[in-house]
Amino acid sequence: MCDVDATMLACLASSCSSLETLEITMSDKAVNSMTGEELSLLVSEKHSLSTLKIGGCSNLGFINLSSSSLEVLWLSDLCSLSKAVINCPNMSELSLCFAQQSNDCTDLVSLMVGLGQSCPNLRNLHISSTQLSNEAVSALESSKVTDAAVASIVRSCASLDMLDLSGSSISDNGVGMICKAYPHTLSRLLLALCSNITTSGIQAATAQLPLLQLMDCGMSLRSNLQNEKHGAYFGEINGRIRLCPKLPTILKKQPMRQKLIIKHDNLKKLSLWGCSAIDALYVKCPELHDLNLNSCTNLHPERLLLQCPNLKNVHAFGCQDMLIGAIRNQVLNEFAAAEQHLPCKRLADGSKRVQLSEFPEQLPEDKSLIGLKRARCTVQS
């Protein structure tokens, strides 16, 4: 595209009275001299503008946008904004890409605070900056999400398929509100790093949300705060970025020796990584494919019962050897005796992977091994 300046913007404003979508992509030699004042004026005058995408925004200087119609905003090549205010209550998607400059002085903390307060319907957020920090992420105030916020979500959203409250301060009462509000729609619930929930809240969710397919409670049930490693989140949600601002130093300590019972007909993925307060676990989920028990350091081998015939992956990194053995015995069931013949290799990170799916074709016809062909579970430790 040719150069972008005040004259071009004035032409657009006068000739496109009902402008809904504006996308400006810069060529290599083109210059965008648009200022923050000119951008603010354009947005305020175009009451039907819903999508705005502009490249080469290095000369803006500041952002001060207010619009009830704007839903999608992409700005790239931003640099050292002295002010960044975006008051767009109906905005659902925001992408701000800053130039990769180490001396960028944009106050991302103030920007994030403003987004959390003035863009309540924001669903997709992309911030690219060398200055992005934990403090800036925390400023979105997800750590201040309490049961009161859950009540607000329930009142304003009649139907939800996926709800991610990871890193929040909700309690079992908040989980109860979620269960009552979305028993017929919710299929994915993420409650990682929610230190105020207990086994009662988790069991209530699995008992009262029949359509649930994915549940992540990682590090929500922790017995102590020292000497525990972080695990990676379990499973990926397409089109979502999960931000958990809470740090281990402020996580609430949970009582030891908690028992967790999970029975569900449709659950496919369950993550309990880092839940070191659990010492007894019973899982009866016929459709469960993936179970993450990484760093469940206090789970007792004799108090573990898995009744999940379709398990394909069990993650047990950081668990006791006896627990890993108990997991293998249960997921392999009567075929555990054949473990010494299973193809096995040690990975680069020192973990050991046992894989059954490539093996059964070469087994001899032996009645003691009947059914091994349907066993396809990988235990990763």
HELIX and SHEET records of a PDB file:
HELIX    1   1 ALA A    6  SER A   15  1                                  10    
HELIX    2   2 GLY A   36  GLU A   45  1                                  10    
HELIX    3   3 LEU A  108  SER A  118  1                                  11    
HELIX    4   4 ASN A  134  SER A  138  1                                   5    
HELIX    5   5 SER A  142  LYS A  144  5                                   3    
HELIX    6   6 ASP A  147  SER A  156  1                                  10    
HELIX    7   7 ASP A  172  ALA A  181  1                                  10    
HELIX    8   8 THR A  199  GLN A  208  1                                  10    
HELIX    9   9 PRO A  248  ILE A  250  5                                   3    
HELIX   10  10 PRO A  301  ARG A  303  5                                   3    
HELIX   11  11 ASP A  321  LEU A  332  1                                  12    
HELIX   12  12 ASN A  333  HIS A  341  5                                   9    
HELIX   13  13 PRO A  360  GLN A  362  5                                   3    
HELIX   14  14 LYS A  367  LEU A  369  5                                   3    
HELIX   15  15 LEU A  372  ARG A  374  5                                   3    
SHEET    1   A 5 THR A  21  ILE A  24  0                                        
SHEET    2   A 5 THR A  51  ILE A  54  1                                        
SHEET    3   A 5 VAL A  72  LEU A  78  1                                        
SHEET    4   A 5 GLU A  93  PHE A  98  1                                        
SHEET    5   A 5 ASN A 124  SER A 128  1                                        
SHEET    1   B 2 ILE A  63  SER A  66  0                                        
SHEET    2   B 2 ALA A  84  ASN A  87  1                                        
SHEET    1   C 9 MET A 162  ASP A 164  0                                        
SHEET    2   C 9 ARG A 188  LEU A 190  1                                        
SHEET    3   C 9 LEU A 214  ASP A 216  1                                        
SHEET    4   C 9 LYS A 269  SER A 271  1                                        
SHEET    5   C 9 ASP A 290  ASN A 292  1                                        
SHEET    6   C 9 ASN A 313  HIS A 315  1                                        
SHEET    7   C 9 THR A 378  GLN A 380  1                                        
SHEET    8   C 9 LYS A 352  VAL A 354 -1                                        
SHEET    9   C 9 CYS A 344  ARG A 346 -1                                        
SHEET    1   D 3 GLN A 258  LYS A 263  0                                        
SHEET    2   D 3 ILE A 278  LYS A 284  1                                        
SHEET    3   D 3 LEU A 304  GLN A 307  1                                        
END                                                                             
